[in-house]
Amino acid sequence: MSKNQVLREATILVVDDQASVRHLLAEFLRRDTRRVIVAESGLRALSLVETEAVDLVLLDMQMP
């Protein structure tokens, strides 16, 4: 399996308190048919990680 195939099959979790940022990142990442899930808070992200097989997390480090 090539590097590009692995990236296309990855599940990416986008965590940001700003809906516009979550939407922009998710739409950009989905262009290459990646599976993208989003969370609006750290608590929601932790909940998703417990039930989803996540390969990469993009996290806003300055959330309230």
ABEGO torsion letter per residue (X at the ends): XBAAAAAAABBBBBBBABAAAAAAAAAAAAAAGBBBBBBABAAAAAAAAAABBBABBBBBAABX
